[in-house]
């Protein structure tokens, strides 16, 4: 059933299919390059390793 005489009405009745954007890879040379869990932020495992490396006693403090 059409509500108007518009030729675009059948097109507007079609369901929309939105695809999620492609995930961007981790920056080249970073710890997370090639990580399967990369979602734009470091995962917990990588972040813990980063914090451990910053808290090590031999980092010049």
GUMARVO-253455 format. One record per residue (C-alpha): x, y, z; residue in one letter. Coordinates in nm, 4 decimals, decimal comma, padded with zeros to 6 digits. Layout:
# GUMARVO-253455
<node><u>X</u><v>Y</v><w>Z</w><residu>A</residu></node>
...
# end
This chain:
# GUMARVO-253455
<node><u>00,0000</u><v>00,0000</v><w>00,0000</w><residu>X</residu></node>
<node><u>00,1386</u><v>00,3378</v><w>-00,1000</w><residu>X</residu></node>
<node><u>00,0600</u><v>00,6562</v><w>00,0891</w><residu>X</residu></node>
<node><u>00,1721</u><v>00,8923</v><w>-00,1865</w><residu>X</residu></node>
<node><u>00,2272</u><v>00,8907</v><w>-00,5602</w><residu>X</residu></node>
<node><u>00,5995</u><v>00,9472</v><w>-00,5163</w><residu>X</residu></node>
<node><u>00,8241</u><v>00,7221</v><w>-00,7273</w><residu>X</residu></node>
<node><u>01,0661</u><v>00,7074</v><w>-00,4299</w><residu>X</residu></node>
<node><u>00,8232</u><v>00,5514</v><w>-00,1861</w><residu>X</residu></node>
<node><u>00,9067</u><v>00,1863</v><w>-00,2708</w><residu>X</residu></node>
<node><u>01,2739</u><v>00,2695</v><w>-00,2249</w><residu>X</residu></node>
<node><u>01,2068</u><v>00,4290</v><w>00,1140</w><residu>X</residu></node>
<node><u>01,0165</u><v>00,1182</v><w>00,2301</w><residu>X</residu></node>
<node><u>01,3194</u><v>-00,1067</v><w>00,1796</w><residu>X</residu></node>
<node><u>01,5088</u><v>-00,2063</v><w>00,4941</w><residu>X</residu></node>
<node><u>01,8417</u><v>-00,0380</v><w>00,5485</w><residu>X</residu></node>
<node><u>02,1563</u><v>-00,2403</v><w>00,5900</w><residu>X</residu></node>
<node><u>02,4278</u><v>-00,0579</v><w>00,7792</w><residu>X</residu></node>
<node><u>02,7638</u><v>-00,2265</v><w>00,7836</w><residu>X</residu></node>
<node><u>03,0045</u><v>-00,1475</v><w>01,0662</w><residu>X</residu></node>
<node><u>03,3195</u><v>00,0353</v><w>00,9566</w><residu>X</residu></node>
<node><u>03,6302</u><v>-00,1689</v><w>00,8937</w><residu>X</residu></node>
<node><u>03,8560</u><v>-00,1828</v><w>01,1998</w><residu>X</residu></node>
<node><u>04,1724</u><v>00,0207</v><w>01,1660</w><residu>X</residu></node>
<node><u>04,4975</u><v>-00,1640</v><w>01,2300</w><residu>X</residu></node>
<node><u>04,7250</u><v>-00,0759</v><w>01,5193</w><residu>X</residu></node>
<node><u>04,9930</u><v>00,1837</v><w>01,4436</w><residu>X</residu></node>
<node><u>05,3081</u><v>00,0510</v><w>01,2807</w><residu>X</residu></node>
<node><u>05,5897</u><v>-00,0074</v><w>01,5284</w><residu>X</residu></node>
<node><u>05,3639</u><v>-00,0064</v><w>01,8348</w><residu>X</residu></node>
<node><u>05,3411</u><v>-00,2862</v><w>02,0894</w><residu>X</residu></node>
<node><u>04,9939</u><v>-00,3736</v><w>01,9627</w><residu>X</residu></node>
<node><u>05,0888</u><v>-00,4129</v><w>01,5966</w><residu>X</residu></node>
<node><u>04,9485</u><v>-00,7481</v><w>01,4859</w><residu>X</residu></node>
<node><u>04,7478</u><v>-00,7984</v><w>01,8071</w><residu>X</residu></node>
<node><u>04,4189</u><v>-00,9779</v><w>01,7311</w><residu>X</residu></node>
<node><u>04,2474</u><v>-00,7894</v><w>02,0150</w><residu>X</residu></node>
<node><u>04,3190</u><v>-00,4389</v><w>01,8786</w><residu>X</residu></node>
<node><u>04,0016</u><v>-00,2254</v><w>01,8847</w><residu>X</residu></node>
<node><u>04,1542</u><v>00,1220</v><w>01,8847</w><residu>X</residu></node>
<node><u>04,2862</u><v>00,0986</v><w>02,2410</w><residu>X</residu></node>
<node><u>04,5475</u><v>-00,1162</v><w>02,4051</w><residu>X</residu></node>
<node><u>04,4075</u><v>-00,4326</v><w>02,5549</w><residu>X</residu></node>
<node><u>04,4542</u><v>-00,5015</v><w>02,9257</w><residu>X</residu></node>
<node><u>04,7447</u><v>-00,7404</v><w>02,8691</w><residu>X</residu></node>
<node><u>04,9407</u><v>-00,4897</v><w>02,6609</w><residu>X</residu></node>
<node><u>04,8604</u><v>-00,2075</v><w>02,9011</w><residu>X</residu></node>
<node><u>04,9812</u><v>-00,4079</v><w>03,2018</w><residu>X</residu></node>
<node><u>05,3093</u><v>-00,4816</v><w>03,0235</w><residu>X</residu></node>
<node><u>05,3419</u><v>-00,1103</v><w>02,9416</w><residu>X</residu></node>
<node><u>05,2855</u><v>-00,0102</v><w>03,3047</w><residu>X</residu></node>
<node><u>05,5312</u><v>-00,2746</v><w>03,4267</w><residu>X</residu></node>
<node><u>05,7995</u><v>-00,1421</v><w>03,1896</w><residu>X</residu></node>
<node><u>05,7449</u><v>00,2148</v><w>03,3159</w><residu>X</residu></node>
<node><u>05,7587</u><v>00,1072</v><w>03,6813</w><residu>X</residu></node>
<node><u>06,0793</u><v>-00,0932</v><w>03,6493</w><residu>X</residu></node>
<node><u>06,3611</u><v>00,0341</v><w>03,8727</w><residu>X</residu></node>
<node><u>06,6142</u><v>00,0592</v><w>03,5901</w><residu>X</residu></node>
<node><u>06,4293</u><v>00,3300</v><w>03,3942</w><residu>X</residu></node>
<node><u>06,6447</u><v>00,6141</v><w>03,5335</w><residu>X</residu></node>
<node><u>06,4616</u><v>00,7190</v><w>03,8473</w><residu>X</residu></node>
# end
